[in-house]
Amino acid sequence: MSAKSIMFMGTGSDVGKSLIVAGICRALNNRGLKIAPFKPQNMSNNSAVCCDGGEIGRAQALQARAARVEPINAMNPILLKPEHANRAQLILRGKRIVSLSAREYFAVRKKYLPDILASFAELKSEYDYILIEGAGSASEINLRANDLANFGFARAVNIPVVLIGDISRGGVIASILGTFSIIEKNDNNLIIGSIINKFLGDKALFAKGINIIKQTSKREVFGLVPHFEKANKLPSEDSLALEQKQKAKNNGQIFIAVPRLSRISNFDDLDPLMAEKGVFVKIIEPGKPIPQNADLIIIPGTKATIADMEYIYQQGWDIDIKAHVRANKPVLGICGGYQILGQEIEDNLGIEGKARHIKGLGLLEIKTSLTEKKSLYYEEAIHLASKKKISGYHMHMGESWGEDCKRPFAKIGIKKEGAISKNSLIMGTYLHGLFAQDEFRRWFLQFLGAKQNNRLNYEAEIEQILDELADHLETHLDIDAMMEKAR
């Protein structure tokens, strides 16, 4: 088997590339085809653990789920995870190998093209089609030399490209035709057509616009895709999506406050809570206080624990969190948020920059030492307070220990996981994804005071939305015409 391939690039960031690819993955799988997603290079702090070890971007994990295949590290061979200042972790085939500044990475990135091509070749032998997602904008000609994410890859494997534009931003005709006009001729020749995404209103009113794009670009327009409202319920890769996920306040709801850390990561931990009726999850923006009427504060994961501990102090959130605790209300820290709850965080090896240590919030009797080894694995556990089964994944660098670890959050066999304070108000765990378990989530919300009036099946809802997305794209895109041009 040698898969046919097609690549989807955008006129800019956040035009909906990830969602279009996910929807087509599900649509083609529904036709009985074996599909794999692929993204040569990604930049995100929201990642997922792979079944074969390592991590890939959250978007590629969602696309794999849409295709009904297990996520593997070959689907996203290079992942850049911003950690502090202008540096990022370089994840190669799922494993962290080095931290580099943007300038350092651009100077050496061409040496990673063989790794990308090897990953792509691995997928080609196993699938019918590979749907490839570009990164950022296809027209960043200032970054074209040694590009790995867009036309640099497309040219290396000679695959057709579909260009996606976002009409909701305005200027979609200029953004699409402008891309054609400024990119290199050989890059231009790979583009087989375009998609106009996130349309609102009467499609007939844009008929002339479609004709202008067709006639001027001399390429197809494969569809005008209306805004898909349920997209904000799917796991997101970009933290900008957090605002879109927040919903209006309801009577009798549970109010959960989440400070937006500067390096917030794996924030899809919050998605199942946001999906619950009667629960309001508010992201607290920098410069804003944490509201006193919050029922729970969650300190989320972070890619740079010490930097975000400093950030909490800078925002004055440490004062708000401690006032919340004095009011006998609970705090939950997840992963980096768990480390932040402790007495001290030490980085003797300079994992996050220069070697140093910092005082934590002091709400848990634990200390954390950052280590070079990165924990990346799934785990099933029993949450001790509820006796409910939970499962999740570890994705952290560091080890925590101390008196409160004797009161673990959960147990895996005889192994203790996480910590709880003496008064049971402060909880910390390294397990990401625990709220996706319906029974545990219901118990936890009842613990906060919620009435049991909702039977949300979170995972089933995600599957239903992916099927609805596939139907949406089958209706508004000429998928057959695109796939005929795949090679």
ABEGO torsion letter per residue (X at the ends): XBBBBBBBBBABBGAGAAAAAAAAAAAAAAAGBBBBBBBABBBBABBBBBAAEEBBBAAAAAAAAAAGBBBBAAABABBBBBABEABBBBBBGGBBABBBBAAAAAAAAAAAAAAAAAAAAAAAAABABBBBBBBEBAABAAAABGBAABAAAAAAAGBBBBBBBBAAAEGAAAAAAAAAAABBAAAAAABAEBBBBGBBEBAAAAAAAAAAAAAAAGBBBAEBBBBBAAAAABBBABAAAAAAABBBBBBGBBBBBBBBBAABBGAAAAAAAAABBGBBBBBBBBGBBBBAABABBBBBBBABAAAAAAAAAAAGAAAAAAAAAAAGBBBBBBEAAAAAABABBBBAAGAAEBBBBBBBAGABBBBBBBBABBBBBBBBBBBAAAGBBBBBBBBBBEBBBEAAAABBABBBEABBBEBBBAAGABBBBABBGAAABAAAAAAAAAAAGBBBABABBAAAAAAAAAAAAAAAAAAABBAAAAAAABX
